[in-house]
Amino acid sequence: MAKEERSRKEVVIEYSGSKLRVEVDEKGFYVCPLCGALFVSPRDLVSHIIGHALGLPDNRRASPERP
């Protein structure tokens, strides 16, 4: 099943006085609206979105290659 075909519902997460509208997939994972990454908790998703705002994903080092 392709990513786009998954059934998702929209939920609202409140964080520090702000409301974020995000999607939850059929397995209960929160979906990042910026990159599509999946998270188990709203707190993890909010931390990830803050990382996007600070530019952290752009500056992260590459994964190590295994021999």
DSSP file (Angstrom, degrees, kcal/mol; ACC not computed):
  #  RESIDUE AA STRUCTURE BP1 BP2  ACC     N-H-->O    O-->H-N    N-H-->O    O-->H-N    TCO  KAPPA ALPHA  PHI   PSI    X-CA   Y-CA   Z-CA
    1    1 A M              0   0    0      0, 0.0     5,-0.1     0, 0.0     2,-0.0   0.000 360.0 360.0 360.0 129.4    0.0    0.0    0.0
    2    2 A A    >>  -     0   0    0      1,-0.1     3,-1.0     3,-0.0     4,-0.6  -0.323 360.0-113.6 -72.3 155.5    1.4    3.4   -1.0
    3    3 A K  G >4 S+     0   0    0      1,-0.3     3,-1.1     2,-0.2    -1,-0.1   0.885 115.9  54.8 -55.6 -41.9    1.9    6.1    1.6
    4    4 A E  G 34 S+     0   0    0      1,-0.2    -1,-0.3     3,-0.0    -2,-0.0   0.741 102.5  57.9 -67.6 -22.6   -0.7    8.3   -0.1
    5    5 A E  G <4 S+     0   0    0     -3,-1.0    -1,-0.2     2,-0.1    -2,-0.2   0.613  79.7 110.0 -85.5 -12.5   -3.3    5.6    0.1
    6    6 A R  S << S-     0   0    0     -3,-1.1     2,-0.4    -4,-0.6    -3,-0.0  -0.329  75.3-116.3 -63.9 142.5   -3.1    5.2    3.9
    7    7 A S        +     0   0    0      2,-0.0    19,-0.7    -2,-0.0     2,-0.3  -0.684  40.9 178.3 -82.4 131.8   -6.1    6.4    5.8
    8    8 A R  E     -A   25   0A   0     -2,-0.4     2,-0.4    17,-0.2    17,-0.2  -0.955  17.3-152.2-132.3 149.1   -5.3    9.3    8.1
    9    9 A K  E     -A   24   0A   0     15,-2.5    15,-2.8    -2,-0.3     2,-0.4  -0.927  21.6-119.7-121.0 151.5   -7.3   11.5   10.4
   10   10 A E  E     +A   23   0A   0     -2,-0.4     2,-0.3    13,-0.2    13,-0.2  -0.714  33.3 175.8 -91.4 135.6   -6.6   15.1   11.4
   11   11 A V  E     -A   22   0A   0     11,-3.2    11,-2.4    -2,-0.4     2,-0.5  -0.891  25.9-125.6-131.8 163.9   -6.0   16.0   15.0
   12   12 A V  E     -A   21   0A   0     -2,-0.3     2,-0.5     9,-0.2     9,-0.2  -0.956  18.4-163.4-115.3 127.8   -5.0   19.2   16.9
   13   13 A I  E     -A   20   0A   0      7,-3.1     7,-3.3    -2,-0.5     2,-0.5  -0.926   9.4-148.2-108.2 130.8   -2.0   19.3   19.2
   14   14 A E  E     +A   19   0A   0     -2,-0.5     2,-0.4     5,-0.2     5,-0.2  -0.870  22.5 169.9-100.6 131.5   -1.7   22.1   21.7
   15   15 A Y  E >   -A   18   0A   0      3,-3.1     3,-2.4    -2,-0.5    -2,-0.0  -0.947  65.9 -25.4-144.6 118.7    1.8   23.2   22.6
   16   16 A S  T 3  S-     0   0    0     -2,-0.4     3,-0.1     1,-0.3    -1,-0.0   0.848 127.1 -45.8  47.8  44.5    2.8   26.4   24.5
   17   17 A G  T 3  S+     0   0    0      1,-0.3     2,-0.3     0, 0.0    -1,-0.3   0.410 119.3 107.5  84.2  -3.0   -0.4   28.2   23.6
   18   18 A S  E <   -A   15   0A   0     -3,-2.4    -3,-3.1     2,-0.0     2,-0.5  -0.809  59.5-142.1-107.1 150.2   -0.1   27.2   19.9
   19   19 A K  E     -A   14   0A   0     -2,-0.3     2,-0.5    -5,-0.2    -5,-0.2  -0.949  12.7-164.2-112.9 129.2   -2.3   24.7   18.1
   20   20 A L  E     -A   13   0A   0     -7,-3.3    -7,-3.1    -2,-0.5     2,-0.7  -0.950  10.4-147.7-113.4 128.0   -0.8   22.5   15.4
   21   21 A R  E     +A   12   0A   0     -2,-0.5     2,-0.3    -9,-0.2    -9,-0.2  -0.860  34.6 157.5 -95.6 116.1   -3.0   20.6   13.0
   22   22 A V  E     -A   11   0A   0    -11,-2.4   -11,-3.2    -2,-0.7     2,-0.3  -0.804  36.2-111.3-132.5 171.5   -1.4   17.3   12.1
   23   23 A E  E     -AB  10  31A   0      8,-0.7     8,-2.8    -2,-0.3     2,-0.4  -0.800  14.9-155.4-107.8 150.5   -2.4   13.9   10.8
   24   24 A V  E     -AB   9  30A   0    -15,-2.8   -15,-2.5    -2,-0.3     6,-0.2  -0.992  19.7-137.5-120.4 129.8   -2.5   10.5   12.6
   25   25 A D  E >   -A    8   0A   0      4,-2.5     3,-1.9    -2,-0.4   -17,-0.2  -0.176  34.8 -89.0 -81.6-179.1   -2.2    7.4   10.4
   26   26 A E  T 3  S+     0   0    0    -19,-0.7   -18,-0.1     1,-0.3    -1,-0.1   0.694 126.6  53.7 -66.1 -19.0   -4.2    4.2   10.9
   27   27 A K  T 3  S-     0   0    0      2,-0.1    -1,-0.3     0, 0.0    -2,-0.0   0.450 121.7-103.0 -93.9  -1.0   -1.6    2.7   13.3
   28   28 A G  S <  S+     0   0    0     -3,-1.9     2,-0.3     1,-0.3    -2,-0.1   0.550  72.5 143.0  94.3   8.3   -1.7    5.8   15.6
   29   29 A F        -     0   0    0      9,-0.0    -4,-2.5     1,-0.0     2,-0.4  -0.648  50.4-126.0 -84.2 138.2    1.5    7.4   14.4
   30   30 A Y  E     -BC  24  39A   0      9,-3.1     9,-2.3    -2,-0.3     2,-0.5  -0.680  24.7-141.2 -81.9 134.9    1.7   11.2   14.2
   31   31 A V  E     -BC  23  38A   0     -8,-2.8    -8,-0.7    -2,-0.4     7,-0.2  -0.856  11.0-125.1-105.3 126.8    2.8   12.4   10.8
   32   32 A C     >  -     0   0    0      5,-2.9     4,-1.7    -2,-0.5   -10,-0.0  -0.537  13.8-149.5 -66.8 125.5    5.2   15.4   10.4
   33   33 A P  T  4 S+     0   0    0      0, 0.0    -1,-0.2     0, 0.0   -11,-0.0   0.642  92.9  50.4 -72.2 -12.3    3.5   17.8    8.0
   34   34 A L  T  4 S+     0   0    0      3,-0.1    -2,-0.0     1,-0.0    -3,-0.0   0.840 132.3   2.4 -93.6 -38.0    6.8   19.0    6.8
   35   35 A C  T  4 S-     0   0    0      2,-0.1    -4,-0.0     0, 0.0    -3,-0.0   0.507  90.4-115.3-130.8  -8.1    8.6   15.8    5.9
   36   36 A G     <  +     0   0    0     -4,-1.7     0, 0.0     1,-0.2     0, 0.0   0.517  57.8 153.9  85.6   4.4    6.2   12.9    6.5
   37   37 A A        -     0   0    0     -6,-0.1    -5,-2.9     1,-0.1     2,-0.4  -0.309  39.9-125.4 -64.2 152.6    8.3   11.3    9.3
   38   38 A L  E     -C   31   0A   0     -7,-0.2     2,-0.3   -14,-0.0    -7,-0.2  -0.818  25.8-173.2-107.3 142.8    6.3    9.2   11.8
   39   39 A F  E     -C   30   0A   0     -9,-2.3    -9,-3.1    -2,-0.4     4,-0.0  -0.968  25.9-143.5-136.2 149.7    6.2    9.7   15.6
   40   40 A V  S    S+     0   0    0     -2,-0.3    -1,-0.1   -11,-0.2     3,-0.0   0.837  85.3  31.9 -79.9 -35.6    4.7    7.8   18.5
   41   41 A S  S  > S-     0   0    0      1,-0.1     4,-1.9   -11,-0.1     5,-0.1  -0.884  73.7-124.1-126.5 155.3    3.9   10.8   20.7
   42   42 A P  H  > S+     0   0    0      0, 0.0     4,-2.7     0, 0.0     5,-0.2   0.864 112.8  58.5 -60.8 -35.5    2.8   14.4   20.1
   43   43 A R  H  > S+     0   0    0      1,-0.2     4,-2.3     2,-0.2     5,-0.2   0.916 105.6  48.1 -61.5 -43.9    5.7   15.5   22.2
   44   44 A D  H  > S+     0   0    0      1,-0.2     4,-2.1     2,-0.2    -1,-0.2   0.907 112.2  50.0 -62.7 -41.4    8.2   13.8   19.9
   45   45 A L  H  X S+     0   0    0     -4,-1.9     4,-2.6     2,-0.2    -2,-0.2   0.922 109.8  49.6 -63.8 -44.4    6.5   15.3   16.9
   46   46 A V  H  X S+     0   0    0     -4,-2.7     4,-2.5     1,-0.2    -1,-0.2   0.914 110.4  50.7 -62.3 -42.6    6.6   18.8   18.3
   47   47 A S  H  X S+     0   0    0     -4,-2.3     4,-1.8     1,-0.2    -1,-0.2   0.899 111.2  49.4 -60.2 -39.8   10.3   18.4   19.2
   48   48 A H  H  X S+     0   0    0     -4,-2.1     4,-1.8     2,-0.2    -2,-0.2   0.910 109.7  50.0 -65.5 -43.5   10.9   17.3   15.6
   49   49 A I  H  X S+     0   0    0     -4,-2.6     4,-2.1     1,-0.2    -2,-0.2   0.890 108.6  52.9 -64.2 -39.0    9.0   20.3   14.1
   50   50 A I  H  X S+     0   0    0     -4,-2.5     4,-2.0     1,-0.2    -1,-0.2   0.893 105.5  55.5 -61.8 -38.6   11.0   22.7   16.3
   51   51 A G  H  X>S+     0   0    0     -4,-1.8     5,-2.5     1,-0.2     4,-0.7   0.893 105.7  51.3 -59.5 -40.5   14.1   21.0   14.9
   52   52 A H  H ><5S+     0   0    0     -4,-1.8     3,-1.0     1,-0.2    -2,-0.2   0.932 108.9  51.1 -59.7 -45.3   12.8   21.9   11.4
   53   53 A A  H 3<5S+     0   0    0     -4,-2.1    -2,-0.2     1,-0.3    -1,-0.2   0.845 112.0  46.4 -63.3 -33.9   12.3   25.5   12.5
   54   54 A L  H 3<5S-     0   0    0     -4,-2.0    -1,-0.3    -5,-0.1    -2,-0.2   0.525 114.5-117.0 -85.7  -6.1   15.9   25.7   13.8
   55   55 A G  T <X5 +     0   0    0     -3,-1.0     4,-1.0    -4,-0.7     3,-0.4   0.659  69.0 139.6  81.7  16.0   17.3   24.1   10.7
   56   56 A L  H >>< +     0   0    0     -5,-2.5     3,-0.7     1,-0.2     4,-0.7   0.894  64.6  55.0 -65.1 -42.0   18.6   21.0   12.6
   57   57 A P  H >4 S+     0   0    0      0, 0.0     3,-0.5     0, 0.0    -1,-0.2   0.850 107.0  53.4 -61.1 -29.8   17.7   18.4   10.0
   58   58 A D  H 34 S+     0   0    0     -3,-0.4    -2,-0.2     1,-0.2    -6,-0.0   0.803 113.4  42.4 -72.0 -27.8   19.6   20.3    7.3
   59   59 A N  H << S+     0   0    0     -4,-1.0    -1,-0.2    -3,-0.7    -3,-0.1   0.374  85.5 118.6-100.9   3.6   22.8   20.4    9.5
   60   60 A R    <<  -     0   0    0     -4,-0.7     2,-0.1    -3,-0.5    -4,-0.0  -0.382  67.5-110.1 -74.1 151.0   22.7   16.8   10.8
   61   61 A R        -     0   0    0      1,-0.1    -1,-0.1    -2,-0.1    -2,-0.0  -0.377  37.9 -94.9 -78.8 159.1   25.6   14.6    9.9
   62   62 A A        -     0   0    0      1,-0.1    -1,-0.1    -2,-0.1     3,-0.1  -0.316  44.6 -96.4 -70.8 153.5   25.3   11.7    7.5
   63   63 A S        -     0   0    0      1,-0.1    -1,-0.1    -2,-0.0     2,-0.1  -0.439  46.9-103.4 -66.8 142.7   24.6    8.2    8.8
   64   64 A P        -     0   0    0      0, 0.0     2,-0.4     0, 0.0    -1,-0.1  -0.400  33.2-124.9 -68.6 145.8   27.7    6.0    9.1
   65   65 A E        -     0   0    0     -2,-0.1    -3,-0.0    -3,-0.1     0, 0.0  -0.722  18.1-133.7 -91.7 140.5   28.3    3.5    6.4
   66   66 A R              0   0    0     -2,-0.4    -1,-0.0     1,-0.1     0, 0.0  -0.736 360.0 360.0 -93.9 141.5   28.7   -0.1    7.4
   67   67 A P              0   0    0      0, 0.0    -1,-0.1     0, 0.0    -2,-0.0   0.507 360.0 360.0 -68.9 360.0   31.6   -2.2    5.8
